[in-house]
């Protein structure tokens, strides 16, 4: 059975669902084939169309999910403009995305923490864990960061690993960086350098390129 509670909840949905909240999982006016979705919160999953197997919990979570599949969004504004598939965003404003068309179609991203992966657009296969971690990434991909504000300036760069609070904090190299920084503020000053390895607290702290 299906469950819909709230004005306009699951209004145009033909598949199976659980929708709780004002216009949660509303769907589109020509009737959406979406199925196996759960949306809890004001406008959560509101614009779902064919997207299926999504879980969206929080006000505006997954609001523009459209045709995206197998996503998990938990938190206020989590994944609000995400339209891709296989993404996990947990935390308020995590995976928020681009607020204008074509929005954010990146797939296979994980953002956990306040504003983690906030600005992503087409970026894919990024793992960001921590508040403000990877919050500037737009089209960048294959990046991994763990720690408060780690890799927080990078936007289009790829293949960097930052582990530790503010590790690679100001790096913004628009290409394949292949940088590895492990430790509190490791590689903190690096801006455009490539193929660097920093291990230890403050390691390479003065290296900027």
N, C-alpha and C positions, 0 to 999 in steps of 0.2 A: 504494500500500500504506500501511498504518497502522503506527505504532510506539508501543508502550507498554512502559515499563520502570519497575518499582517496584510495591510492594504496592498493589492497588486502582487503579492508573493506568488511566484510560479505562474503568473497569469497566462503566458503563452507557451508553456512547456508541455511537450507531448510525452517525454520519457519519464523515468522514475526520478524522484527527488525528495529532499527534505529542505524546506525553505521557511525560515523564521525571520521576520523583519519586514519593514516597509519596502515593497518592491524588490525584496530579495529574490534572486533567480527569476526575475520578471520575464526575460526572453524578449524576442522581437515579434512585431505585430503579425508577421506571416506564419507564425507558429514555429517554434524551435524544436528540432529533433533531439536536443540535448538529453542525456540520460545519466543516471547514477551520480548525480551531483548533490552536494550538501552546502548550503549557504545559510549562515547565521549572522544577522546584523543588517542594519540599515543600508540598502543598496548593495549588499554583498552579492557578487555575481550577477548583477542586474542585467547586463547586456549579453548574457550567454546565448549562443546560437546552436551550433552543433557540438560544442565542447562537452566532453563527458569525463566522468571519474575525477571531478575536481572537488576539493574541500576548501571552503572559504569562510573564515570565521573572523568577524570584526567589522566595524562600520567601514563601508566602501571597499572592503577586501575583494580583490578580483572583480572590480566593478565592470571592466571592459573585457572580460575574458574571451568573449566571442567564440571562436572555434578551438581554443586551446584545450588540451587534454591532460589529465593526470597531473594536475598541479595541487600544491598544498600551500595555502596562505593563511597565516594566523596573525592577527594584530590590526590595529587601527591603520587604515590606508595600505595595508600590506598588499603588494601586487596590484595596486589600483589600476594601472594602465598596462599591465602585462597581458599579452595576447598569445604568447607562445605556449609550449608544452613542457611537461616534466621539470617544472621549476618548484623550488621550495623557498618560501619567504616567511620568516618568523620574526616578529617584532614590529613596533609601530614604524610606519614608513619604509619598512624593508622592501626592496624591489619595487618601489613606487612607480618608476618608469617615466616615459615622456608623455606630457599632458596634451600633446597635439598629434594628429595623424602623421605618420602611420603607427604611432604609439610604440610599444616595445615588444618585439616579436622573438627575442632571444630564447633559446631552449637550454635545458639541462643546467640551470644555474641554481646555486644555493646561497641564500643570504640570510644570516641569522644575527639579529641585533638591531638596535635603533639606527635607522637609515642605512643599513648595510645594502650595498648595490642599489642605492637610491636612484641613480641616474641612468641605469642600463637601458639600451635600446635594442641593438641586434647582437650584443655580446652573448657569448655562449660558453658553457662548460667552465664557469667561474665558481669558486668556492670562497665565500667571504663570511667570516665569523667574528663578530665584535661590533660594538657601536662605531658608526662612521667608517667601518672597514670597506674599502673599495667603493666608497659612495660617489666617486666621480666617474667611474667606469661607464662608458657608453657602448662602444663597439668592441672593446677589448675582450679577449677570450683566453682560455687556458691559464688563468691566473688563480693563485691560491694565497689567501691571507688570513691570519688568525691573530687577533689582538686589537685593542682600541686604536682606531685611526690608522691601522696598518694599510699601506698602499692606498692612501686616501686621496692622492692627487692624480693618479694614473687615469687616463680616459680611454685611449685607443690602443695602448700597448698590450703585449701578449707574453705569456710564458714566464711570469715572475712568481717567486715564492717569498712571502714575507710573514715571519712568525715572531710575534712579540709586540708589545705596545709601541706604536708609532714606528715600527720597522718599515723601511722604504717609504716613509711618510710623504716625501715630496717628489718621488720619482714620477716622471711624466715623459717617457720615451715612446714616441709614436711608431713602434715596431716591435719586433721580437727581442725582448730584453734579456732573457735568460739570466736574470739576477736572482740570487738567493741570499736572504738575510734572516738570521735566526738570533734573537736576543732583543732585550729592551733597547729601543732606538737604534738597532743595527741598521747600518746604511742610511741613517737618518737624513743626511745632506745630499745623497745621490739624486741628481736631477735627470740626466739623460744618458748615463752610463749603461754599458751592456756587459754581460758575461762576468759579473762580479760575484764573489762569495764572501759574506761577512757572517762570522759566527761568534757570539758573545755580546754581552751588554755594551752598547755604544761602539761596537766594532765598526771600523770604517767611518766613524762619525764625521770626519772632515772631508771625506772623498765626495766630490760633487759631480764628477763625470768620468 
